[in-house]
Amino acid sequence: MPKKNIKKGKGRSRGDYHRYSDEQLKSAIQAVREGMSVREAAKKFDVPRATVSDKKNGKTEVGVTSGRKPFLSKEIEKKLVDNVTSAAAKGFGVSKKQFMVKVGTLCQKTGVARFKNGVPGKDWWYSFSRRNPEISLRKPEKLGNMRAKMLNPQKVNNYFDDLEKLVKELDLTNKPQFIWNADETGKQFQHNPVNVIAQKGARGIVSRTSDDRTNTTMMVCANAAGQFMPPMMIVKGKTSKSLYGFNTAEAPENTIWTFQEKAWMNDSIMLQWFRDVFLPNCGEHRPQLLIVDGHGSHESAEILTEAIESGIRMFAFPPHTTHFLQPMDRTVFGPFNAAYDQACSDFLSARVCNNINKWTFPPLVNKAWKAAMTPSNAVSGFKACGIYPVNRHAIPRSAFEPSECFDKMCVQDDQNDDTTITESNKSYHVDDVPMETNVDRSKDAPVIHTEVAEQVEQPRQLLVPLQPNFDENLPVIEDPALLLDLIQTGKLDVVATADENGIAEIPTNTCLWSEEIENLFVPQQDMEPSQNKSQLTTKKSKKITSHRLLTSPEILEEKRKLKEEKEKKELQKKERMQRRLEKRLDKENQKKIKKIKK
């Protein structure tokens, strides 16, 4: 029966009803039983007075509402809620539509309820969300597949083992001013507008931005004591003329300006930053620790050689883990981007003729720099990432949940646990996982065990109440062993019988519900390529390395060899181009000679 809509205007709207939880109601009833008046308890716990009185006098039970009884019991709904929230935490969340389709499939398989078109409607969802207020529709953040795979407990623990060993070796346990983190962030002239006040329900609200989408890159470095070095700004251009027009005097103090064809960081600019920014501002104490991500420009042979000669130890994060392990990404760049957007919005809304260009861009960056690059943000970042003080437990358990579904696909490095941080950790290959693959869930397919599934109680024996078989043509099965065998092999379906109200219930402690709910919300693991090659798309594997001490002799030798190979390939390429040019010139000369002879 569909839910009746309550007209608004007189009395309370339907959204005003049942604005309290069962815990609030139980607390109010307990307070009344301990001597508090009904009126005082209702006011204190924000529960209607009539409700407290009725529950106390036994007119209605706690947790029972008027109307038709729900199709699913509280225990089953609780399992659904646990599984859907666990799937969301692992990065496999389901939308409202997907959830209702899964519930409809679950009910069809178990024969509990028959919805119109086989799927629950919006009224069922409204009632379900009211009965389970701990769930709500949330907008998820983007998380790439590689980030989901790589941030797993084993890699993070290995990283912290080596980091702790390195900090003790350098005697920096109580010297936060000598532990640095550096990273780049991009800034465009065209900002993201901030929220504005508008008429309620209005759509299509616009906000002015710059027409110029010029991109710049800023190199930022700070230590665990909260001290920031002057930034380096990289603008787009091929010559020094690209710096003309920028109001460099209004940029953050002592900013170094340079240029690159696409405004990106490369080997030469990174070396320039190390010589002109890092070394003059890090102090004379040696050794010091500089932690960077694994970008290729941070690992060139030139900068590693310079760092070793200068007494600076460089350490690289594990790849695709900086969103939780790098201080700049955790607590610095977020406030900086928000402050920049606010500064741009304030500037454009001040006057109609204001515009963001080369001349006005540096002052806006300076305003955002002063607002966000604070000692508290830097110190909080190093603490949140567990770098200073070294604390592996600073990374929340929820950060590893998305990797649980990929753990069986990643190569484990148990045999390399004895590798020291001065050695180059061996690289391994991880194949890209197809986003959509049709997998037959047969008994031979691999099964993924999740934390929720492991907590589900599995009964030793399956007991299903059966109704007498009224079909004279079919035999009545009285042997329990034979009946159980038929059910387990799928030759006999279990269907619950509906009562007078049309409600059919199956005991919630049977493995039928547990398996069905698990199968609905646990992502299917891809089969091995040898099992089903036609359904899996083959992609080129990517080389992934672990965290490394970049200034170790082994890594430096590796980088030198890579540099030599690169130079050799470039030389061969130039020789090929030269030969092609000579052949082309020879052909043109021969054609000219033939024309002259004619």
Summary of the structure (lengths in Angstrom):
residues: 598
radius of gyration: 32.9
end to end distance: 98.7
largest distance: 122.3
contacts: 1567
relative contact order: 0.11
helix: 46%
strand: 8%
